[in-house]
Amino acid sequence: MSLDQLRERADYLDSQDPLRKFAEEFYIKDKMIYLDGNSLGLLSTRAEKTLHDMLDSWKNFGIDGWMSGENPWYYLSEKLGQQSAALVGGEPEEVIATASTTTNLHQLAATFFKPEGKRTKILADELNFPSDIYALQSQLKLKGLPPEEHLVQVKSRDGRTISEEDIIEAMTDEICLIILPTVLYRSGQLLDIERLTKEAHKRGILIGFDACHSAGAIPHHFSEWGTDFAYWCSYKYMNSGPGGIGGLYVNKKHFGRLPGLSGWFGSDKSRQFDMEHTFTPAQDAGAFQIGTPHILSAAPLLGSLEMFEEAGIDRIREKSLKATGYLMELADAHLSGYGLAIGTPRENVRRGGHVALEHPDAARICKALKEKGVVPDFRAPNIIRLAPVAFYTSYNDIWRAVSILRDIMEKRTYEKYENKREIIA
């Protein structure tokens, strides 16, 4: 199918898009095509408003803002957790907005990694985001267990994906805890969370997931599946802004378990200001908070979550699948002749919210795209990540981006750049 015919498809899909109105609420520079929402989502007018509202609360109430105003700070993490619960399929009391991704992983690993007898190892994968691996190595060292012996990382067969069969095979009687991504950050592979949870529990192993690359893009059903815990950031698909507050889910069957890292804000809210040196944890996911909530980093999420409530995570996923499918169709038809290969699984049930294009010159191709107004994302060694975000990416944006990329490859204009990443890729 020609590019012009595929342009007609884009026009039709845009005319039928039930989410197209939301794009008007985001700050998108004129003529820019933003395909990097899987690293940092764009600012919406609603997120901007709730941030300004929180600044006004500080301005008008001072310290009384903890209990006054439309959104008292003392209960803000709990409120955001309740509002986020539908996005991950948790019950409201099972979700809390708190801290950052890596801090939350440290908290959860410290809570659930209890080596005993033969079970002294943590199972992960070799394609996971580095920060998760650093945290798991740290947790092992704190318990006097050498990571090179006690951190088992499932190997990839193709350098892109991880086989669920290989993960299950690695669930031996030496494994105490499993930590896996919901979506692999390079290739965009979506793991079968339900299946892996069931297989882990058959073997008496606790399992948790890093949902950073799926929260806000893919519906999950953590409570229904019996997943033990999960954690995520909110600055990607959830559009809460750089350094936006993180989130975590703990299945209610684990309520009452003492957090591995106890902190003041994990207290029972009615007892917190008793100032006792005996910790009385909250009886829900709030127990896994550690320090004072980052109120100004949390505020934009209030506005962003309003949009998710209106759009619905199922409709977001439906558009995301159509958009990534359309992108792959364009790439197959008009980019494969230039050495660009799709590294993302084709099946809907195995695909997250972005498409990974592979090319040896990926770093400088990304620079050439940015010069032309297309914002991609480079991941070493050879990945161009393109994320059509349901809220603000149109099908015409996708068509235009592929047309620009084809022109770059045809004219080889990327060759004027050095094939190395910037400080931040």
TAGIZI-V810781 format. One record per backbone hydrogen bond with DSSP energy under -0.5 kcal/mol. CO is the residue of the C=O (numbers start at 0). NH is the residue of the N-H. If there is no record, write none. Layout:
co=CO nh=NH
co=CO nh=NH
This chain:
co=1 nh=5
co=2 nh=6
co=3 nh=7
co=4 nh=8
co=5 nh=9
co=6 nh=10
co=7 nh=11
co=8 nh=12
co=9 nh=13
co=10 nh=14
co=11 nh=15
co=13 nh=16
co=15 nh=17
co=16 nh=19
co=18 nh=21
co=19 nh=22
co=20 nh=23
co=21 nh=24
co=22 nh=25
co=24 nh=44
co=25 nh=27
co=28 nh=31
co=31 nh=33
co=32 nh=34
co=32 nh=374
co=34 nh=386
co=35 nh=38
co=35 nh=39
co=42 nh=26
co=43 nh=47
co=44 nh=48
co=45 nh=49
co=46 nh=50
co=47 nh=51
co=48 nh=52
co=49 nh=53
co=50 nh=54
co=51 nh=55
co=52 nh=56
co=53 nh=57
co=54 nh=58
co=55 nh=59
co=56 nh=60
co=56 nh=61
co=57 nh=61
co=60 nh=63
co=61 nh=64
co=62 nh=65
co=63 nh=66
co=63 nh=67
co=64 nh=72
co=65 nh=73
co=68 nh=71
co=71 nh=74
co=72 nh=75
co=74 nh=78
co=75 nh=79
co=76 nh=80
co=76 nh=96
co=77 nh=81
co=78 nh=82
co=79 nh=83
co=80 nh=84
co=83 nh=86
co=83 nh=87
co=84 nh=87
co=84 nh=88
co=84 nh=89
co=86 nh=219
co=87 nh=221
co=88 nh=222
co=88 nh=223
co=90 nh=93
co=91 nh=94
co=92 nh=284
co=93 nh=249
co=95 nh=97
co=95 nh=247
co=98 nh=245
co=99 nh=103
co=100 nh=104
co=101 nh=105
co=102 nh=106
co=103 nh=107
co=104 nh=108
co=105 nh=109
co=106 nh=110
co=106 nh=259
co=107 nh=111
co=108 nh=112
co=111 nh=113
co=115 nh=118
co=117 nh=119
co=118 nh=115
co=120 nh=175
co=120 nh=176
co=121 nh=123
co=121 nh=151
co=122 nh=178
co=123 nh=153
co=124 nh=127
co=128 nh=131
co=128 nh=132
co=129 nh=133
co=130 nh=134
co=131 nh=135
co=132 nh=136
co=133 nh=137
co=134 nh=138
co=135 nh=139
co=136 nh=140
co=137 nh=141
co=138 nh=142
co=139 nh=142
co=139 nh=144
co=140 nh=143
co=143 nh=145
co=145 nh=148
co=145 nh=149
co=146 nh=150
co=149 nh=121
co=149 nh=151
co=150 nh=152
co=151 nh=123
co=151 nh=153
co=153 nh=125
co=160 nh=157
co=162 nh=166
co=163 nh=167
co=164 nh=168
co=165 nh=169
co=167 nh=170
co=169 nh=171
co=171 nh=174
co=173 nh=119
co=173 nh=120
co=175 nh=205
co=176 nh=122
co=177 nh=207
co=179 nh=209
co=181 nh=190
co=183 nh=187
co=186 nh=355
co=187 nh=351
co=188 nh=183
co=188 nh=190
co=190 nh=192
co=191 nh=195
co=192 nh=196
co=193 nh=197
co=194 nh=198
co=195 nh=199
co=196 nh=200
co=197 nh=201
co=198 nh=202
co=199 nh=202
co=199 nh=204
co=200 nh=203
co=205 nh=177
co=206 nh=227
co=206 nh=228
co=207 nh=179
co=208 nh=210
co=208 nh=230
co=209 nh=181
co=209 nh=182
co=210 nh=213
co=210 nh=214
co=212 nh=352
co=213 nh=216
co=213 nh=217
co=220 nh=224
co=221 nh=225
co=221 nh=226
co=222 nh=225
co=227 nh=250
co=228 nh=208
co=229 nh=248
co=230 nh=210
co=231 nh=246
co=233 nh=239
co=234 nh=40
co=235 nh=238
co=240 nh=243
co=245 nh=97
co=246 nh=231
co=247 nh=95
co=248 nh=229
co=250 nh=253
co=251 nh=254
co=253 nh=256
co=259 nh=261
co=262 nh=265
co=263 nh=266
co=265 nh=281
co=267 nh=270
co=267 nh=271
co=270 nh=273
co=271 nh=274
co=276 nh=278
co=278 nh=280
co=279 nh=267
co=283 nh=286
co=284 nh=287
co=285 nh=288
co=289 nh=264
co=292 nh=294
co=293 nh=296
co=293 nh=297
co=294 nh=298
co=295 nh=299
co=296 nh=244
co=297 nh=300
co=297 nh=301
co=298 nh=301
co=298 nh=302
co=299 nh=303
co=300 nh=304
co=301 nh=305
co=302 nh=306
co=303 nh=306
co=303 nh=307
co=304 nh=308
co=305 nh=309
co=306 nh=310
co=307 nh=311
co=311 nh=315
co=312 nh=316
co=313 nh=317
co=314 nh=318
co=315 nh=319
co=316 nh=320
co=317 nh=321
co=318 nh=322
co=319 nh=323
co=320 nh=324
co=321 nh=325
co=322 nh=326
co=323 nh=327
co=324 nh=328
co=325 nh=329
co=326 nh=330
co=327 nh=331
co=328 nh=332
co=329 nh=333
co=330 nh=334
co=330 nh=335
co=334 nh=337
co=334 nh=339
co=335 nh=338
co=338 nh=340
co=340 nh=342
co=340 nh=357
co=346 nh=349
co=347 nh=350
co=349 nh=189
co=354 nh=356
co=354 nh=385
co=355 nh=342
co=355 nh=343
co=356 nh=383
co=357 nh=340
co=358 nh=361
co=360 nh=364
co=361 nh=365
co=362 nh=366
co=363 nh=367
co=364 nh=368
co=365 nh=369
co=366 nh=370
co=367 nh=371
co=368 nh=371
co=368 nh=373
co=369 nh=372
co=372 nh=32
co=372 nh=374
co=373 nh=375
co=374 nh=34
co=376 nh=384
co=378 nh=382
co=381 nh=358
co=382 nh=378
co=382 nh=384
co=383 nh=356
co=384 nh=376
co=385 nh=354
co=385 nh=387
co=386 nh=36
co=386 nh=388
co=388 nh=391
co=388 nh=392
co=391 nh=393
co=393 nh=397
co=394 nh=398
co=395 nh=399
co=396 nh=400
co=397 nh=401
co=398 nh=402
co=399 nh=403
co=400 nh=404
co=401 nh=405
co=402 nh=406
co=403 nh=407
co=404 nh=408
co=405 nh=409
co=406 nh=410
co=407 nh=411
co=407 nh=412
co=407 nh=413
co=411 nh=414
co=412 nh=415
co=413 nh=416
co=417 nh=419
co=422 nh=424
co=424 nh=377
